[in-house]
Amino acid sequence: MTIETDVLIIGAGVAGSAMACNLTGKGYKVTLLEKSDKPQDTARGDHIQPYVCDILNQWGVLNSFFEAGAKKRSGSLW
């Protein structure tokens, strides 16, 4: 199988997925590979810091998180 791509990202965790969103928005053809076919059983990326929301908004993808069911909360829980 041949895949034509500008950028290959290995790992669809928080960082890999964010980079894929960013580069796709800039017009790159991105291929994102993840070895696991199941959701992770540990919390990863279960909250987003406010400054990251600013970045996701600049990339034009912030609203897609809320459309997918993300909830906006404030404060800290310890």
TORSE-989980 format. One record per atom (N, C-alpha, C): residue number from 1; residue in one letter; chain; atom name; x, y, z. Coordinates in Angstrom, 1 decimal. Layout:
REM residues N
VEXDREN   resi   resn   chain   name       px       py       pz
VEXDREN    NUM      a       A     CA        X        Y        Z
...
//
This chain:
REM residues 78
VEXDREN   resi   resn   chain   name       px       py       pz
VEXDREN      1      m       A      N      0.8     -1.2      0.0
VEXDREN      1      m       A     CA      0.0      0.0      0.0
VEXDREN      1      m       A      C      0.9      1.2      0.0
VEXDREN      2      t       A      N      0.5      2.2     -0.8
VEXDREN      2      t       A     CA      1.2      3.5     -0.8
VEXDREN      2      t       A      C      0.3      4.6     -0.3
VEXDREN      3      i       A      N      0.9      5.4      0.5
VEXDREN      3      i       A     CA      0.2      6.6      1.1
VEXDREN      3      i       A      C      1.0      7.8      0.7
VEXDREN      4      e       A      N      0.3      8.8      0.0
VEXDREN      4      e       A     CA      1.0     10.0     -0.3
VEXDREN      4      e       A      C      0.6     11.0      0.8
VEXDREN      5      t       A      N      1.6     11.6      1.5
VEXDREN      5      t       A     CA      1.3     12.5      2.6
VEXDREN      5      t       A      C      2.5     13.5      2.7
VEXDREN      6      d       A      N      2.1     14.7      3.2
VEXDREN      6      d       A     CA      3.2     15.7      3.5
VEXDREN      6      d       A      C      3.8     15.4      4.8
VEXDREN      7      v       A      N      3.0     15.0      5.8
VEXDREN      7      v       A     CA      3.5     14.8      7.2
VEXDREN      7      v       A      C      2.9     13.5      7.7
VEXDREN      8      l       A      N      3.8     12.8      8.3
VEXDREN      8      l       A     CA      3.4     11.5      9.0
VEXDREN      8      l       A      C      3.6     11.7     10.5
VEXDREN      9      i       A      N      2.5     11.6     11.3
VEXDREN      9      i       A     CA      2.6     11.7     12.7
VEXDREN      9      i       A      C      2.3     10.3     13.4
VEXDREN     10      i       A      N      3.2      9.9     14.2
VEXDREN     10      i       A     CA      3.0      8.6     14.9
VEXDREN     10      i       A      C      2.5      8.9     16.3
VEXDREN     11      g       A      N      1.3      8.4     16.6
VEXDREN     11      g       A     CA      0.7      8.6     17.9
VEXDREN     11      g       A      C     -0.4      9.6     17.9
VEXDREN     12      a       A      N     -1.6      9.1     18.2
VEXDREN     12      a       A     CA     -2.8      9.9     18.1
VEXDREN     12      a       A      C     -3.3     10.3     19.5
VEXDREN     13      g       A      N     -2.3     10.6     20.4
VEXDREN     13      g       A     CA     -2.6     11.1     21.7
VEXDREN     13      g       A      C     -2.9     12.6     21.6
VEXDREN     14      v       A      N     -2.9     13.2     22.7
VEXDREN     14      v       A     CA     -3.2     14.7     22.7
VEXDREN     14      v       A      C     -2.3     15.5     21.8
VEXDREN     15      a       A      N     -1.0     15.3     21.9
VEXDREN     15      a       A     CA      0.0     16.1     21.2
VEXDREN     15      a       A      C     -0.1     15.8     19.7
VEXDREN     16      g       A      N     -0.2     14.5     19.3
VEXDREN     16      g       A     CA     -0.2     14.1     17.9
VEXDREN     16      g       A      C     -1.5     14.5     17.3
VEXDREN     17      s       A      N     -2.6     14.4     18.0
VEXDREN     17      s       A     CA     -3.9     14.8     17.4
VEXDREN     17      s       A      C     -3.9     16.4     17.2
VEXDREN     18      a       A      N     -3.4     17.1     18.2
VEXDREN     18      a       A     CA     -3.4     18.5     18.1
VEXDREN     18      a       A      C     -2.5     19.0     16.9
VEXDREN     19      m       A      N     -1.4     18.4     16.8
VEXDREN     19      m       A     CA     -0.5     18.7     15.7
VEXDREN     19      m       A      C     -1.1     18.4     14.3
VEXDREN     20      a       A      N     -1.8     17.3     14.2
VEXDREN     20      a       A     CA     -2.5     16.9     13.0
VEXDREN     20      a       A      C     -3.6     18.0     12.7
VEXDREN     21      c       A      N     -4.4     18.4     13.7
VEXDREN     21      c       A     CA     -5.4     19.5     13.5
VEXDREN     21      c       A      C     -4.7     20.7     12.9
VEXDREN     22      n       A      N     -3.6     21.1     13.6
VEXDREN     22      n       A     CA     -2.9     22.4     13.2
VEXDREN     22      n       A      C     -2.4     22.3     11.8
VEXDREN     23      l       A      N     -1.7     21.2     11.4
VEXDREN     23      l       A     CA     -1.1     21.1     10.1
VEXDREN     23      l       A      C     -2.2     21.0      9.0
VEXDREN     24      t       A      N     -3.3     20.2      9.3
VEXDREN     24      t       A     CA     -4.3     20.1      8.3
VEXDREN     24      t       A      C     -5.0     21.4      8.1
VEXDREN     25      g       A      N     -5.1     22.2      9.1
VEXDREN     25      g       A     CA     -5.7     23.6      8.9
VEXDREN     25      g       A      C     -4.8     24.5      8.1
VEXDREN     26      k       A      N     -3.5     24.2      8.0
VEXDREN     26      k       A     CA     -2.6     25.0      7.2
VEXDREN     26      k       A      C     -2.5     24.4      5.8
VEXDREN     27      g       A      N     -3.2     23.4      5.5
VEXDREN     27      g       A     CA     -3.2     22.9      4.1
VEXDREN     27      g       A      C     -2.3     21.7      3.9
VEXDREN     28      y       A      N     -1.7     21.1      4.9
VEXDREN     28      y       A     CA     -0.8     20.0      4.7
VEXDREN     28      y       A      C     -1.7     18.7      4.7
VEXDREN     29      k       A      N     -1.3     17.7      3.9
VEXDREN     29      k       A     CA     -1.9     16.4      3.9
VEXDREN     29      k       A      C     -1.2     15.6      5.0
VEXDREN     30      v       A      N     -2.0     15.3      6.0
VEXDREN     30      v       A     CA     -1.4     14.7      7.2
VEXDREN     30      v       A      C     -1.9     13.2      7.3
VEXDREN     31      t       A      N     -1.0     12.3      7.7
VEXDREN     31      t       A     CA     -1.4     11.0      8.0
VEXDREN     31      t       A      C     -1.1     10.8      9.5
VEXDREN     32      l       A      N     -2.1     10.3     10.3
VEXDREN     32      l       A     CA     -1.9     10.2     11.7
VEXDREN     32      l       A      C     -2.0      8.7     12.0
VEXDREN     33      l       A      N     -1.0      8.1     12.6
VEXDREN     33      l       A     CA     -1.0      6.6     12.9
VEXDREN     33      l       A      C     -1.1      6.4     14.4
VEXDREN     34      e       A      N     -1.9      5.5     14.8
VEXDREN     34      e       A     CA     -2.0      5.1     16.2
VEXDREN     34      e       A      C     -2.1      3.5     16.3
VEXDREN     35      k       A      N     -1.2      3.0     17.1
VEXDREN     35      k       A     CA     -1.1      1.5     17.2
VEXDREN     35      k       A      C     -2.3      0.9     17.9
VEXDREN     36      s       A      N     -2.9      1.6     18.8
VEXDREN     36      s       A     CA     -4.0      1.0     19.6
VEXDREN     36      s       A      C     -5.3      1.2     18.8
VEXDREN     37      d       A      N     -6.2      0.2     18.9
VEXDREN     37      d       A     CA     -7.5      0.3     18.3
VEXDREN     37      d       A      C     -8.6      0.4     19.3
VEXDREN     38      k       A      N     -8.2      0.7     20.6
VEXDREN     38      k       A     CA     -9.1      0.8     21.7
VEXDREN     38      k       A      C     -8.8      2.1     22.4
VEXDREN     39      p       A      N     -9.8      2.7     23.1
VEXDREN     39      p       A     CA     -9.5      3.9     23.9
VEXDREN     39      p       A      C     -8.5      3.6     25.0
VEXDREN     40      q       A      N     -7.8      4.5     25.5
VEXDREN     40      q       A     CA     -6.8      4.3     26.6
VEXDREN     40      q       A      C     -7.6      4.1     27.9
VEXDREN     41      d       A      N     -7.1      3.3     28.8
VEXDREN     41      d       A     CA     -7.8      3.1     30.0
VEXDREN     41      d       A      C     -7.3      4.0     31.1
VEXDREN     42      t       A      N     -6.5      5.0     30.8
VEXDREN     42      t       A     CA     -6.1      5.9     31.8
VEXDREN     42      t       A      C     -6.4      7.3     31.3
VEXDREN     43      a       A      N     -6.6      8.3     32.2
VEXDREN     43      a       A     CA     -6.9      9.6     31.8
VEXDREN     43      a       A      C     -5.8     10.3     31.1
VEXDREN     44      r       A      N     -6.1     10.8     29.9
VEXDREN     44      r       A     CA     -5.1     11.6     29.1
VEXDREN     44      r       A      C     -5.8     12.7     28.4
VEXDREN     45      g       A      N     -5.4     13.9     28.7
VEXDREN     45      g       A     CA     -6.0     15.0     28.0
VEXDREN     45      g       A      C     -7.5     15.2     28.5
VEXDREN     46      d       A      N     -7.7     14.9     29.8
VEXDREN     46      d       A     CA     -9.1     15.0     30.3
VEXDREN     46      d       A      C     -9.4     16.4     30.7
VEXDREN     47      h       A      N     -8.5     17.3     30.6
VEXDREN     47      h       A     CA     -8.8     18.7     30.8
VEXDREN     47      h       A      C     -7.9     19.5     29.9
VEXDREN     48      i       A      N     -8.3     20.7     29.6
VEXDREN     48      i       A     CA     -7.5     21.6     28.7
VEXDREN     48      i       A      C     -7.3     22.9     29.5
VEXDREN     49      q       A      N     -6.1     23.4     29.6
VEXDREN     49      q       A     CA     -5.8     24.7     30.2
VEXDREN     49      q       A      C     -6.3     25.8     29.4
VEXDREN     50      p       A      N     -6.7     26.9     30.0
VEXDREN     50      p       A     CA     -7.3     28.1     29.2
VEXDREN     50      p       A      C     -6.4     28.5     28.1
VEXDREN     51      y       A      N     -5.1     28.6     28.2
VEXDREN     51      y       A     CA     -4.2     29.0     27.1
VEXDREN     51      y       A      C     -4.3     28.1     25.9
VEXDREN     52      v       A      N     -4.5     26.8     26.2
VEXDREN     52      v       A     CA     -4.6     25.8     25.1
VEXDREN     52      v       A      C     -5.9     26.1     24.3
VEXDREN     53      c       A      N     -7.0     26.5     25.1
VEXDREN     53      c       A     CA     -8.3     26.8     24.4
VEXDREN     53      c       A      C     -8.0     28.0     23.4
VEXDREN     54      d       A      N     -7.2     28.9     23.8
VEXDREN     54      d       A     CA     -6.9     30.1     22.9
VEXDREN     54      d       A      C     -6.2     29.6     21.6
VEXDREN     55      i       A      N     -5.3     28.6     21.8
VEXDREN     55      i       A     CA     -4.6     28.1     20.6
VEXDREN     55      i       A      C     -5.5     27.3     19.8
VEXDREN     56      l       A      N     -6.3     26.4     20.4
VEXDREN     56      l       A     CA     -7.3     25.7     19.6
VEXDREN     56      l       A      C     -8.3     26.6     18.8
VEXDREN     57      n       A      N     -8.6     27.7     19.5
VEXDREN     57      n       A     CA     -9.5     28.6     18.8
VEXDREN     57      n       A      C     -8.8     29.3     17.6
VEXDREN     58      q       A      N     -7.5     29.6     17.8
VEXDREN     58      q       A     CA     -6.8     30.2     16.6
VEXDREN     58      q       A      C     -6.7     29.2     15.5
VEXDREN     59      w       A      N     -6.6     27.9     15.8
VEXDREN     59      w       A     CA     -6.5     26.9     14.8
VEXDREN     59      w       A      C     -7.9     26.6     14.1
VEXDREN     60      g       A      N     -9.0     27.1     14.8
VEXDREN     60      g       A     CA    -10.3     27.0     14.3
VEXDREN     60      g       A      C    -10.9     25.6     14.6
VEXDREN     61      v       A      N    -10.4     25.0     15.7
VEXDREN     61      v       A     CA    -11.0     23.6     16.0
VEXDREN     61      v       A      C    -11.6     23.6     17.4
VEXDREN     62      l       A      N    -11.6     24.7     18.2
VEXDREN     62      l       A     CA    -12.1     24.7     19.5
VEXDREN     62      l       A      C    -13.6     24.3     19.6
VEXDREN     63      n       A      N    -14.4     24.8     18.7
VEXDREN     63      n       A     CA    -15.8     24.5     18.7
VEXDREN     63      n       A      C    -16.1     23.1     18.5
VEXDREN     64      s       A      N    -15.3     22.4     17.7
VEXDREN     64      s       A     CA    -15.5     21.0     17.5
VEXDREN     64      s       A      C    -15.4     20.1     18.7
VEXDREN     65      f       A      N    -14.6     20.6     19.7
VEXDREN     65      f       A     CA    -14.6     19.9     21.0
VEXDREN     65      f       A      C    -15.9     20.0     21.7
VEXDREN     66      f       A      N    -16.5     21.2     21.7
VEXDREN     66      f       A     CA    -17.8     21.3     22.4
VEXDREN     66      f       A      C    -18.9     20.6     21.6
VEXDREN     67      e       A      N    -18.8     20.6     20.3
VEXDREN     67      e       A     CA    -19.8     19.9     19.5
VEXDREN     67      e       A      C    -19.8     18.4     19.7
VEXDREN     68      a       A      N    -18.6     17.9     20.1
VEXDREN     68      a       A     CA    -18.4     16.5     20.4
VEXDREN     68      a       A      C    -18.8     16.1     21.8
VEXDREN     69      g       A      N    -19.2     17.1     22.6
VEXDREN     69      g       A     CA    -19.6     16.9     24.0
VEXDREN     69      g       A      C    -18.8     17.4     25.1
VEXDREN     70      a       A      N    -17.7     18.1     24.8
VEXDREN     70      a       A     CA    -16.8     18.6     25.9
VEXDREN     70      a       A      C    -17.6     19.6     26.7
VEXDREN     71      k       A      N    -17.3     19.7     28.0
VEXDREN     71      k       A     CA    -18.0     20.6     28.9
VEXDREN     71      k       A      C    -17.0     21.7     29.3
VEXDREN     72      k       A      N    -17.4     22.9     29.3
VEXDREN     72      k       A     CA    -16.6     24.0     29.8
VEXDREN     72      k       A      C    -16.8     24.1     31.3
VEXDREN     73      r       A      N    -15.7     24.0     32.1
VEXDREN     73      r       A     CA    -15.8     24.2     33.5
VEXDREN     73      r       A      C    -14.7     25.1     34.0
VEXDREN     74      s       A      N    -14.9     25.6     35.2
VEXDREN     74      s       A     CA    -13.8     26.5     35.7
VEXDREN     74      s       A      C    -13.5     26.0     37.2
VEXDREN     75      g       A      N    -12.4     26.4     37.7
VEXDREN     75      g       A     CA    -12.0     26.0     39.0
VEXDREN     75      g       A      C    -11.1     24.8     39.0
VEXDREN     76      s       A      N    -10.7     24.4     40.2
VEXDREN     76      s       A     CA     -9.8     23.2     40.3
VEXDREN     76      s       A      C    -10.4     22.2     41.3
VEXDREN     77      l       A      N    -10.1     21.0     41.1
VEXDREN     77      l       A     CA    -10.6     19.9     42.0
VEXDREN     77      l       A      C     -9.4     19.1     42.4
VEXDREN     78      w       A      N     -9.2     19.0     43.7
VEXDREN     78      w       A     CA     -8.0     18.3     44.2
VEXDREN     78      w       A      C     -8.5     17.2     45.1
//
